[in-house]
Amino acid sequence: MYLTDTMARAVEVLEENRVLAIGLVIDKEHKLLGTVTDGDIRRAIIRHCSMDTPVGQLMNHQPAVATNEDSLETLLHVMAQRFVTRVPLVNDDGVIVGLLGQYSVRTNATIDSSVLLMAGGFGRRLYPLTKNTPKPLLKVAEKPILEAIVEQLSQQGFQKLFLSLHYRAEMIKDHFGDGSDWNVAIQYLEEDVPLGTAGALGLIDSANIEYPLLVINGDLMTRINYGRLLEFHKEQGGAVTLCVREYEHQIPYGVVAVEHGKVNLIDEKPIHKCFVNAGIYVLDEAVVREVDGHQPLAMTDLLSGLVAENEQVNAYPIHEYWLDIGRLSEYKRANKDVEFHSEKT
């Protein structure tokens, strides 16, 4: 890529090379000027940068680099020291001669972190569909929502899953069993009473968790790469990473700003932008251990408490496809989206 390329082009480059997931910004002589990673894109979105933003405004101007003469041990040390998983290789003139990533030097593509899927809700807003079927087992294009999530996690290298259950728990357990059909190991957490979106954290034997813990609502459809999310969490530091989605709302009237009885601004049907909770979280061990599992707890309350205590809670904006299937209209949209995607492919 060049300095004049846009953030939209950078996203395309990252999607084209999902394994190494890095964009190299060069000049006409192929000298390395900087790099663009998935994390750089997310941080730019947090700043409300548009997809037309030149990559020069969001790239890392001082990336970790190495030469093709460096030993493998040196290269791995550089990656560990800089908390990166890929390093551009340059010659003495700074010209790109190669690119090394951890995937190039390891054969095991599994991800150690455990995953908690929240699948115990009643799905009242989807009634009558959920009268006899728990929401996670409702089918989108002939496949239960939760099964699609489990398949996606398995394909991305996750092996250790926890499922938090309450409403019609036996149906979900009968469907998934021990998880071996999806090449994962599933442990079930059964809530005697509904514990909210975070209370089930206290039901996990902490000794069985590989941290950081990825927590996902069991009614989401998204195409994000969870490995990149974990990488972002480690790069940023902090106790929690919260996935967010940019939401736009247009006020259908002209907004009038009044100060001391005088009009100082008239804005016709303005569009307000904000970030909303996307229902996906990465939690460090200390956060999980704070939840006792004896009383209901909402994830928003847990995170609000951390923010009030000045703990670092990171935001990870999702620009990929994402849909929360909470209402009948969204359930119908999910089926149409899958049908449309299948036709395209």
C-alpha positions as CSV (number, residue, x, y, z in Angstrom):
1,M,0.0,0.0,0.0
2,Y,1.0,3.6,-0.4
3,L,0.4,6.7,1.8
4,T,-2.4,7.9,-0.4
5,D,-4.4,4.6,-0.1
6,T,-7.4,4.8,2.2
7,M,-8.5,2.9,5.3
8,A,-11.0,1.0,3.1
9,R,-8.1,-0.3,1.0
10,A,-6.2,-1.3,4.2
11,V,-9.3,-3.3,5.3
12,E,-9.3,-5.1,1.9
13,V,-5.6,-5.9,2.2
14,L,-6.0,-7.4,5.7
15,E,-9.0,-9.5,4.5
16,E,-7.0,-10.7,1.5
17,N,-4.2,-11.9,3.8
18,R,-6.0,-13.2,6.9
19,V,-3.1,-15.3,8.1
20,L,-0.5,-12.6,8.6
21,A,-3.1,-9.8,8.7
22,I,-0.8,-6.9,8.2
23,G,-0.5,-4.2,5.5
24,L,2.9,-2.8,4.5
25,V,3.0,0.9,3.5
26,I,5.9,1.5,1.1
27,D,7.2,4.3,-1.2
28,K,7.9,3.9,-4.9
29,E,11.3,2.3,-4.2
30,H,9.5,-0.3,-2.0
31,K,11.1,1.1,1.2
32,L,9.0,0.4,4.3
33,L,7.3,3.6,5.6
34,G,5.0,1.9,8.2
35,T,2.5,-0.9,8.8
36,V,-1.2,-1.2,9.3
37,T,-2.7,-3.9,11.4
38,D,-6.2,-4.8,12.5
39,G,-5.6,-3.0,15.8
40,D,-4.7,0.2,13.9
41,I,-8.0,0.0,12.0
42,R,-10.0,-0.5,15.2
43,R,-8.2,2.5,17.0
44,A,-8.9,4.7,14.0
45,I,-12.6,3.8,14.1
46,I,-12.7,4.7,17.8
47,R,-11.5,8.1,16.7
48,H,-14.4,8.2,14.2
49,C,-12.1,8.2,11.2
50,S,-14.0,7.4,8.0
51,M,-13.0,4.7,5.5
52,D,-11.7,7.5,3.2
53,T,-8.9,8.3,5.7
54,P,-5.4,8.0,4.2
55,V,-3.5,5.1,5.7
56,G,-0.7,7.6,6.5
57,Q,-2.9,9.0,9.3
58,L,-3.5,5.6,11.0
59,M,-0.4,3.5,10.3
60,N,2.4,2.7,12.7
61,H,5.3,4.8,11.7
62,Q,7.8,2.9,13.8
63,P,6.9,-0.8,13.4
64,A,9.1,-3.7,14.7
65,V,11.4,-4.8,11.8
66,A,14.2,-7.3,11.3
67,T,16.5,-8.4,8.5
68,N,16.6,-11.6,6.6
69,E,20.0,-12.3,8.1
70,D,18.6,-12.4,11.7
71,S,18.3,-15.8,13.3
72,L,14.9,-17.4,13.9
73,E,15.6,-17.0,17.7
74,T,16.2,-13.3,17.2
75,L,13.1,-12.8,15.2
76,L,10.9,-14.6,17.8
77,H,12.5,-12.5,20.5
78,V,11.6,-9.3,18.6
79,M,8.0,-10.4,18.2
80,A,7.7,-11.3,21.9
81,Q,9.4,-8.1,23.1
82,R,7.1,-5.9,20.9
83,F,4.0,-8.0,21.5
84,V,3.5,-8.6,17.8
85,T,2.9,-11.7,15.8
86,R,4.5,-10.6,12.5
87,V,7.6,-8.7,11.5
88,P,8.6,-7.1,8.1
89,L,12.0,-8.1,6.9
90,V,14.1,-5.3,5.3
91,N,17.5,-5.0,3.8
92,D,20.2,-2.3,4.7
93,D,18.4,0.2,2.6
94,G,15.0,-0.3,4.3
95,V,13.5,-2.1,1.3
96,I,11.0,-4.9,2.0
97,V,12.4,-8.3,1.3
98,G,10.0,-10.5,3.3
99,L,7.5,-10.9,6.1
100,L,7.6,-13.3,8.9
101,G,4.7,-14.3,11.2
102,Q,4.3,-16.7,14.0
103,Y,2.1,-18.8,11.8
104,S,5.1,-19.3,9.5
105,V,7.1,-21.0,12.3
106,R,4.4,-23.0,14.2
107,T,2.2,-25.8,13.1
108,N,-0.3,-25.8,16.0
109,A,-3.0,-23.2,15.1
110,T,-5.0,-23.7,18.3
111,I,-5.8,-20.8,20.6
112,D,-5.3,-21.5,24.3
113,S,-8.0,-19.0,25.6
114,S,-11.2,-20.5,26.9
115,V,-14.6,-19.3,25.7
116,L,-17.9,-18.8,27.6
117,L,-21.0,-18.8,25.5
118,M,-24.0,-17.2,27.3
119,A,-27.0,-19.4,26.2
120,G,-29.4,-19.4,29.2
121,G,-31.8,-16.6,28.2
122,F,-35.6,-17.1,27.8
123,G,-35.7,-15.2,24.4
124,R,-39.0,-13.6,25.3
125,R,-38.8,-11.0,22.6
126,L,-38.7,-13.9,20.0
127,Y,-41.9,-15.5,21.4
128,P,-43.7,-17.6,20.1
129,L,-40.6,-19.0,18.4
130,T,-39.0,-19.7,21.7
131,K,-42.1,-21.2,23.4
132,N,-40.7,-24.7,22.9
133,T,-37.2,-24.0,21.6
134,P,-34.4,-22.1,23.4
135,K,-33.2,-19.1,21.4
136,P,-29.7,-20.5,20.7
137,L,-31.3,-23.4,18.9
138,L,-33.4,-21.3,16.6
139,K,-32.3,-22.0,13.1
140,V,-30.8,-19.5,10.6
141,A,-30.6,-21.1,7.2
142,E,-31.2,-24.6,8.7
143,K,-28.5,-24.3,11.3
144,P,-29.0,-23.3,15.0
145,I,-27.6,-20.0,15.9
146,L,-25.4,-21.4,18.6
147,E,-24.1,-24.2,16.4
148,A,-22.9,-21.6,13.9
149,I,-21.0,-19.8,16.7
150,V,-19.4,-23.1,17.9
151,E,-18.4,-24.0,14.3
152,Q,-16.8,-20.6,13.9
153,L,-14.9,-20.8,17.1
154,S,-13.7,-24.3,16.2
155,Q,-12.5,-23.2,12.8
156,Q,-10.6,-20.4,14.4
157,G,-8.7,-22.7,16.7
158,F,-10.6,-22.5,20.0
159,Q,-11.0,-25.8,21.7
160,K,-12.2,-25.2,25.3
161,L,-15.8,-24.0,25.6
162,F,-18.1,-23.3,28.5
163,L,-21.9,-23.0,27.9
164,S,-24.0,-21.2,30.4
165,L,-27.6,-22.6,30.4
166,H,-30.9,-22.2,32.1
167,Y,-34.0,-22.1,29.8
168,R,-34.5,-25.6,28.3
169,A,-31.0,-26.5,29.1
170,E,-31.4,-30.2,28.3
171,M,-32.3,-29.5,24.7
172,I,-29.0,-27.6,24.3
173,K,-27.0,-30.3,26.1
174,D,-28.6,-33.0,23.9
175,H,-27.7,-31.1,20.8
176,F,-24.1,-30.5,21.5
177,G,-23.1,-33.3,23.8
178,D,-19.4,-33.1,24.8
179,G,-18.6,-31.0,21.7
180,S,-16.5,-33.6,20.0
181,D,-18.6,-33.4,16.8
182,W,-17.2,-29.9,16.4
183,N,-13.7,-30.7,17.6
184,V,-14.2,-28.8,20.8
185,A,-14.6,-29.8,24.5
186,I,-17.7,-28.4,26.1
187,Q,-18.4,-28.0,29.8
188,Y,-21.9,-26.9,30.9
189,L,-22.7,-24.3,33.6
190,E,-26.3,-24.7,34.7
191,E,-28.0,-21.7,36.4
192,D,-30.5,-22.8,38.9
193,V,-31.9,-19.2,38.7
194,P,-31.1,-16.8,35.9
195,L,-27.8,-15.1,36.8
196,G,-27.8,-12.3,34.1
197,T,-25.2,-11.7,31.5
198,A,-22.2,-12.0,33.9
199,G,-23.3,-14.0,36.9
200,A,-22.4,-17.3,35.3
201,L,-18.7,-16.3,35.4
202,G,-18.8,-17.3,39.1
203,L,-19.9,-20.9,38.2
204,I,-16.6,-21.7,36.3
205,D,-13.9,-23.4,38.3
206,S,-11.2,-20.9,37.7
207,A,-8.6,-23.6,37.6
208,N,-10.1,-24.9,34.4
209,I,-10.0,-21.6,32.5
210,E,-7.3,-20.6,30.1
211,Y,-7.0,-16.8,30.3
212,P,-7.9,-14.3,29.0
213,L,-11.5,-15.5,28.8
214,L,-13.5,-14.8,25.7
215,V,-17.2,-14.2,26.5
216,I,-19.8,-14.2,23.7
217,N,-23.6,-13.8,23.8
218,G,-25.2,-16.9,22.3
219,D,-27.5,-15.1,19.9
220,L,-24.9,-13.2,17.7
221,M,-24.0,-13.5,14.1
222,T,-20.7,-12.0,13.2
223,R,-17.7,-12.6,11.0
224,I,-15.0,-11.1,13.3
225,N,-11.7,-12.9,13.8
226,Y,-11.6,-13.7,17.6
227,G,-7.9,-14.4,17.4
228,R,-7.3,-10.8,16.4
229,L,-9.5,-9.6,19.2
230,L,-7.4,-11.5,21.7
231,E,-4.3,-10.0,20.1
232,F,-5.7,-6.5,20.4
233,H,-6.5,-7.2,24.1
234,K,-3.0,-8.2,24.8
235,E,-1.5,-5.3,22.9
236,Q,-3.7,-2.7,24.7
237,G,-3.3,-4.2,28.2
238,G,-6.0,-3.6,30.7
239,A,-8.6,-5.8,32.5
240,V,-11.3,-6.0,29.9
241,T,-11.8,-5.5,26.2
242,L,-15.4,-4.7,25.2
243,C,-16.5,-5.1,21.6
244,V,-18.6,-2.1,20.4
245,R,-20.5,-1.3,17.2
246,E,-21.0,2.1,15.8
247,Y,-24.6,3.1,15.8
248,E,-26.2,6.0,13.9
249,H,-29.5,7.6,14.7
250,Q,-31.0,10.4,12.7
251,I,-33.2,12.9,14.5
252,P,-36.3,13.4,12.2
253,Y,-36.5,17.1,13.1
254,G,-34.4,20.2,12.8
255,V,-32.5,20.5,16.1
256,V,-32.4,24.0,17.6
257,A,-29.6,25.0,20.0
258,V,-30.7,27.8,22.4
259,E,-28.5,29.7,24.8
260,H,-29.7,32.4,27.1
261,G,-33.0,32.6,25.1
262,K,-31.3,33.0,21.7
263,V,-30.9,30.6,18.9
264,N,-27.3,30.0,18.0
265,L,-27.6,26.9,15.8
266,I,-30.2,25.2,13.7
267,D,-29.2,21.7,12.5
268,E,-31.6,20.0,10.1
269,K,-32.2,16.3,10.9
270,P,-28.7,15.7,12.3
271,I,-27.2,12.2,12.5
272,H,-25.9,11.2,15.9
273,K,-23.2,8.6,16.2
274,C,-22.4,6.5,19.2
275,F,-20.9,3.1,20.1
276,V,-23.1,0.3,21.5
277,N,-22.3,-2.9,23.3
278,A,-21.8,-5.7,20.9
279,G,-22.1,-8.6,23.4
280,I,-18.5,-9.9,23.1
281,Y,-15.9,-9.4,25.8
282,V,-12.4,-10.4,26.8
283,L,-11.8,-10.7,30.5
284,D,-8.6,-11.1,32.5
285,E,-8.4,-13.5,35.4
286,A,-8.8,-10.9,38.2
287,V,-12.1,-9.8,36.8
288,V,-13.6,-13.3,36.6
289,R,-12.5,-14.1,40.1
290,E,-14.5,-11.2,41.4
291,V,-17.8,-12.8,40.4
292,D,-19.2,-15.2,43.1
293,G,-21.9,-16.8,41.0
294,H,-24.5,-16.7,43.9
295,Q,-26.5,-13.7,42.6
296,P,-27.5,-12.2,39.3
297,L,-25.1,-9.8,37.7
298,A,-25.3,-7.9,34.4
299,M,-22.1,-7.5,32.4
300,T,-22.8,-3.8,32.1
301,D,-22.9,-3.5,35.9
302,L,-19.6,-5.4,36.2
303,L,-17.9,-3.2,33.6
304,S,-19.4,0.0,35.0
305,G,-17.9,-0.9,38.3
306,L,-14.5,-1.4,36.8
307,V,-14.7,1.9,35.0
308,A,-15.7,3.6,38.2
309,E,-12.6,2.1,39.9
310,N,-10.4,3.5,37.1
311,E,-9.6,0.0,35.7
312,Q,-8.6,0.0,32.1
313,V,-11.5,-1.2,29.9
314,N,-10.7,-1.2,26.2
315,A,-13.1,-0.7,23.3
316,Y,-12.7,-2.9,20.2
317,P,-14.9,-1.6,17.4
318,I,-16.4,-4.1,15.0
319,H,-16.6,-3.1,11.4
320,E,-17.3,-6.6,10.2
321,Y,-20.8,-8.1,9.8
322,W,-22.6,-8.2,13.1
323,L,-26.2,-8.8,14.1
324,D,-27.8,-9.3,17.5
325,I,-30.7,-11.7,17.0
326,G,-32.9,-10.4,19.8
327,R,-36.2,-9.6,18.1
328,L,-38.3,-11.2,15.3
329,S,-37.3,-8.5,12.8
330,E,-33.6,-9.3,13.4
331,Y,-34.2,-13.0,13.2
332,K,-35.9,-12.6,9.8
333,R,-33.0,-10.3,8.7
334,A,-30.5,-12.9,9.8
335,N,-32.1,-15.5,7.5
336,K,-32.2,-13.1,4.6
337,D,-28.5,-12.1,5.2
338,V,-27.4,-15.7,5.2
339,E,-29.4,-16.4,2.0
340,F,-27.9,-13.4,0.3
341,H,-24.4,-14.4,1.3
342,S,-24.9,-17.9,0.0
343,E,-26.1,-16.6,-3.3
344,K,-23.0,-14.4,-3.6
345,T,-20.6,-17.3,-2.9
